[in-house]
Amino acid sequence: MLNMVFLTNSWLSSFDQPGLCITVAVLLHYFLLAAFTWMCLESVHFYLALVKVFNVYVPKYILKCCVAGWGIPAIVITIVLIINKDFYGNGSHSEGNPFSNFCWIQENIVFYISVVAYVFLIFLTNTAMFITVLLQIHSVKSRTQKRSRIWKR
């Protein structure tokens, strides 16, 4: 959906309908955040599968992932819309070219908080999960090599 909204964004913004442009910008923002949220959930699942291998039963795990994956971005979008729906709009990069319009976040501070900071937090989470998984794999490998040396003796 992110790709579809992104590819049709310029065409839809050419209609000069503020409501349509706000809707497209909200959808683009939502699906972008949802994609990154699902990427974060994948790293959490990776951690659970490779580090916390045993005794990891989480009741209704898929339902909880879906609520987080689709709900957290919806909360961010709702907060931005409650503060001011005019943060979304049509940003023209060039007045001479009508196809350079793009519906997106108009305020830089909103962009940096609701997109850049969000993606940065997910990047930090994914990096932490990745390092933890690598350390776990390394410790398992070290223990296995140590055991094989003992058995050889």
Sine and cosine of phi, psi and omega as CSV:
sin_phi,cos_phi,sin_psi,cos_psi,sin_omega,cos_omega
0.00,0.00,-0.57,0.82,0.04,-1.00
-0.86,0.51,-0.72,0.70,0.01,-1.00
-0.90,0.44,-0.67,0.74,-0.01,-1.00
-0.90,0.43,-0.70,0.71,0.00,-1.00
-0.92,0.39,-0.65,0.76,0.02,-1.00
-0.89,0.47,-0.70,0.72,-0.05,-1.00
-0.94,0.33,-0.49,0.87,0.00,-1.00
-1.00,-0.07,-0.08,1.00,-0.09,-1.00
-0.85,0.52,-0.78,0.62,-0.05,-1.00
-0.88,0.47,-0.66,0.75,0.01,-1.00
-0.91,0.42,-0.70,0.71,-0.01,-1.00
-0.93,0.37,-0.52,0.85,0.01,-1.00
-0.95,0.32,-0.34,0.94,-0.01,-1.00
-0.95,0.31,-0.20,0.98,0.02,-1.00
-0.98,0.21,-0.17,0.99,0.00,-1.00
0.81,0.59,0.68,0.74,0.09,-1.00
-0.95,-0.32,0.94,-0.34,-0.07,-1.00
-0.85,0.53,-0.65,0.76,0.01,-1.00
-0.90,0.43,-0.66,0.75,0.03,-1.00
-0.91,0.42,-0.66,0.75,-0.02,-1.00
-0.92,0.40,-0.65,0.76,0.04,-1.00
-0.89,0.45,-0.67,0.74,0.01,-1.00
-0.88,0.47,-0.71,0.71,0.00,-1.00
-0.90,0.43,-0.67,0.74,0.01,-1.00
-0.91,0.42,-0.65,0.76,0.04,-1.00
-0.90,0.44,-0.71,0.71,0.02,-1.00
-0.89,0.46,-0.67,0.74,0.02,-1.00
-0.89,0.46,-0.71,0.70,0.02,-1.00
-0.89,0.46,-0.71,0.70,-0.02,-1.00
-0.88,0.48,-0.77,0.64,-0.06,-1.00
-0.93,0.36,-0.50,0.87,0.09,-1.00
-0.91,0.42,-0.75,0.67,0.03,-1.00
-0.90,0.43,-0.61,0.80,0.02,-1.00
-0.90,0.43,-0.64,0.77,0.02,-1.00
-0.88,0.47,-0.69,0.72,0.01,-1.00
-0.94,0.34,-0.58,0.82,0.04,-1.00
-0.90,0.43,-0.67,0.74,0.04,-1.00
-0.91,0.40,-0.55,0.83,0.07,-1.00
-0.90,0.44,-0.64,0.77,0.05,-1.00
-0.91,0.42,-0.67,0.74,0.03,-1.00
-0.90,0.44,-0.54,0.84,0.08,-1.00
-0.90,0.43,-0.63,0.78,0.02,-1.00
-0.93,0.36,-0.58,0.81,0.07,-1.00
-0.91,0.42,-0.67,0.74,0.05,-1.00
-0.90,0.44,-0.66,0.76,0.07,-1.00
-0.85,0.53,-0.70,0.71,0.04,-1.00
-0.88,0.47,-0.74,0.68,-0.01,-1.00
-0.89,0.45,-0.60,0.80,-0.04,-1.00
-0.96,0.26,-0.56,0.83,-0.11,-0.99
-0.96,-0.28,-0.36,0.93,-0.02,-1.00
-0.95,-0.31,-0.79,0.62,0.00,-1.00
-0.99,-0.10,0.86,0.51,-0.17,-0.99
-0.89,0.45,-0.70,0.71,-0.08,-1.00
-0.97,-0.22,0.45,-0.89,0.02,-1.00
0.84,0.55,0.74,0.67,-0.01,-1.00
-0.90,-0.43,0.38,0.93,-0.03,-1.00
-0.90,0.43,0.84,-0.55,0.07,-1.00
-0.88,-0.47,0.91,-0.42,0.00,-1.00
-0.88,0.47,0.69,-0.72,0.02,-1.00
0.81,0.59,0.74,0.67,-0.08,-1.00
-0.87,0.50,-0.74,0.68,-0.03,-1.00
-0.91,0.43,-0.64,0.77,0.03,-1.00
-0.89,0.47,-0.68,0.73,0.01,-1.00
-0.91,0.41,-0.63,0.78,0.06,-1.00
-0.90,0.44,-0.67,0.74,0.00,-1.00
-0.91,0.41,-0.66,0.75,0.03,-1.00
-0.88,0.47,-0.69,0.73,0.02,-1.00
-0.93,0.36,-0.71,0.70,-0.08,-1.00
-0.91,0.42,-0.57,0.82,0.00,-1.00
-0.98,-0.22,-0.38,0.92,-0.09,-1.00
-1.00,0.10,-0.67,0.75,-0.03,-1.00
-0.87,0.49,-0.73,0.69,0.08,-1.00
-0.88,0.47,-0.58,0.82,0.02,-1.00
-0.90,0.43,-0.58,0.81,0.04,-1.00
-0.91,0.41,-0.69,0.72,0.01,-1.00
-0.88,0.48,-0.72,0.69,0.00,-1.00
-0.89,0.46,-0.68,0.73,0.00,-1.00
-0.88,0.47,-0.67,0.75,0.03,-1.00
-0.88,0.47,-0.70,0.71,0.01,-1.00
-0.89,0.46,-0.68,0.73,0.00,-1.00
-0.92,0.40,-0.59,0.80,0.02,-1.00
-0.92,0.39,-0.66,0.75,0.00,-1.00
-0.89,0.45,-0.79,0.61,0.03,-1.00
-0.17,-0.98,0.90,-0.43,-0.01,-1.00
-0.93,0.36,-0.29,0.96,0.00,-1.00
-0.98,0.21,0.01,1.00,0.15,-0.99
-0.91,0.42,-0.43,0.90,0.06,-1.00
-1.00,-0.09,0.58,-0.82,0.03,-1.00
0.06,-1.00,-0.24,-0.97,-0.08,-1.00
-0.99,-0.15,0.91,-0.40,0.02,-1.00
-0.98,-0.22,0.96,-0.29,0.00,-1.00
-1.00,0.07,0.82,-0.57,0.03,-1.00
-1.00,0.09,-0.45,0.89,-0.03,-1.00
-0.55,-0.83,0.83,-0.56,-0.04,-1.00
-0.94,0.35,-0.48,0.88,-0.05,-1.00
-0.97,0.22,-0.37,0.93,-0.05,-1.00
-0.92,-0.38,0.95,-0.31,-0.05,-1.00
-0.93,0.38,-0.32,0.95,-0.02,-1.00
-1.00,0.03,0.05,1.00,0.05,-1.00
-1.00,0.02,-0.02,1.00,0.03,-1.00
-0.94,0.34,0.52,-0.85,-0.02,-1.00
-0.48,-0.88,0.79,-0.62,0.01,-1.00
-0.99,0.10,0.87,-0.49,-0.07,-1.00
-0.30,-0.95,-0.16,-0.99,0.00,-1.00
-0.96,0.27,0.77,-0.64,-0.08,-1.00
-1.00,-0.03,-0.47,0.88,-0.05,-1.00
-1.00,-0.06,0.79,-0.62,-0.02,-1.00
-0.89,0.45,-0.66,0.75,-0.04,-1.00
-0.90,0.43,-0.61,0.79,0.05,-1.00
-0.91,0.41,-0.67,0.75,0.04,-1.00
-0.87,0.49,-0.73,0.68,-0.05,-1.00
-0.92,0.39,-0.56,0.83,0.00,-1.00
-0.98,0.17,-0.73,0.68,-0.14,-0.99
-1.00,0.04,-0.21,0.98,0.04,-1.00
-0.86,-0.50,-0.87,0.50,-0.11,-0.99
-0.90,0.43,-0.75,0.66,0.00,-1.00
-0.90,0.43,-0.64,0.77,0.02,-1.00
-0.87,0.48,-0.76,0.65,0.00,-1.00
-0.91,0.42,-0.61,0.79,0.02,-1.00
-0.90,0.44,-0.67,0.74,0.05,-1.00
-0.89,0.46,-0.64,0.77,0.04,-1.00
-0.92,0.38,-0.62,0.78,0.06,-1.00
-0.88,0.48,-0.70,0.72,0.04,-1.00
-0.89,0.46,-0.68,0.73,0.03,-1.00
-0.88,0.47,-0.72,0.69,0.00,-1.00
-0.90,0.44,-0.63,0.78,0.03,-1.00
-0.90,0.43,-0.69,0.72,0.03,-1.00
-0.89,0.46,-0.68,0.73,0.03,-1.00
-0.90,0.44,-0.67,0.75,-0.01,-1.00
-0.90,0.44,-0.71,0.70,0.01,-1.00
-0.90,0.44,-0.66,0.75,0.03,-1.00
-0.88,0.47,-0.69,0.72,0.02,-1.00
-0.91,0.42,-0.68,0.73,0.03,-1.00
-0.88,0.47,-0.68,0.73,0.04,-1.00
-0.89,0.45,-0.63,0.78,0.03,-1.00
-0.91,0.42,-0.70,0.71,0.01,-1.00
-0.90,0.44,-0.65,0.76,0.01,-1.00
-0.90,0.43,-0.66,0.75,0.00,-1.00
-0.93,0.36,-0.59,0.80,0.07,-1.00
-0.90,0.43,-0.67,0.74,0.01,-1.00
-0.90,0.44,-0.67,0.75,0.01,-1.00
-0.90,0.44,-0.69,0.72,0.03,-1.00
-0.90,0.44,-0.64,0.76,0.01,-1.00
-0.91,0.42,-0.68,0.73,0.02,-1.00
-0.91,0.42,-0.62,0.78,0.01,-1.00
-0.90,0.43,-0.68,0.73,0.02,-1.00
-0.90,0.43,-0.66,0.75,-0.03,-1.00
-0.92,0.40,-0.55,0.83,0.07,-1.00
-0.92,0.40,-0.64,0.77,0.02,-1.00
-0.91,0.42,-0.67,0.74,0.00,-1.00
-0.92,0.40,-0.56,0.83,0.02,-1.00
-0.92,0.40,-0.60,0.80,0.02,-1.00
-0.93,0.38,0.00,0.00,0.00,0.00
